[in-house]
């Protein structure tokens, strides 16, 4: 399995997008990441990994910060 991009690269990637794509990507992240966290935390097959949950939580925090920056920048 490949390694996910870092939060810094995620931030840079989102910031490089046009405003409409930023909105779309951030809305998707804010919708999907909590579900991923719940799924990973609820695993009972012996493959639960707390590092994955920690990473997903940090990615969610980054997405929330980017969303608030987006709202401030675009007066939405």
C-alpha positions in Angstrom: 0.0 0.0 0.0 1.3 3.4 -0.8 2.0 6.1 1.7 -0.4 9.0 1.8 0.8 12.5 1.2 1.7 14.7 4.2 -0.5 17.3 5.6 1.8 20.0 4.3 1.6 18.7 0.8 -2.1 18.3 1.1 -2.3 22.0 2.2 -0.1 23.1 -0.7 -2.2 21.0 -3.2 -5.5 22.5 -2.0 -4.1 26.0 -2.0 -2.9 25.6 -5.6 -6.4 24.8 -6.9 -8.9 27.4 -8.2 -11.5 28.4 -5.6 -14.3 26.2 -6.9 -12.0 23.1 -6.9 -10.8 24.1 -3.4 -14.4 24.2 -2.2 -15.3 20.8 -3.8 -12.2 19.1 -2.4 -12.6 20.5 1.1 -16.3 19.6 1.3 -15.5 16.1 0.2 -12.7 15.8 2.7 -14.9 17.1 5.5 -17.6 14.6 4.6 -15.5 11.5 4.1 -12.7 11.8 6.7 -15.0 11.4 9.7 -16.5 8.3 8.1 -13.0 6.9 7.5 -12.0 7.5 11.2 -15.1 5.7 12.4 -14.5 2.8 10.1 -10.9 2.4 11.1 -11.6 2.8 14.8 -14.4 0.2 14.6 -12.3 -2.5 13.0 -12.5 -5.8 14.9 -10.5 -8.0 12.5 -7.3 -7.5 14.3 -5.9 -4.9 11.8 -6.8 -1.8 13.8 -3.9 0.7 13.7 -4.0 3.7 16.0 -1.4 5.5 13.8 -3.9 5.4 10.9 -6.6 7.0 13.2 -4.1 9.6 14.4 -3.2 10.5 10.8 -6.8 10.7 9.7 -7.6 13.0 12.7 -4.7 15.3 11.8 -5.8 15.4 8.1 -9.4 16.3 9.3 -8.0 19.1 11.4 -6.0 20.4 8.4 -9.1 20.2 6.2 -11.1 22.1 8.8 -8.4 24.8 9.0 -8.3 25.1 5.3 -12.1 25.3 5.1 -12.1 28.2 7.6 -9.3 29.9 5.6 -11.3 29.4 2.4 -14.5 30.9 3.9 -12.5 34.0 5.1 -10.7 34.5 1.8 -13.9 34.1 -0.3 -16.4 35.7 2.1 -18.7 32.7 1.7 
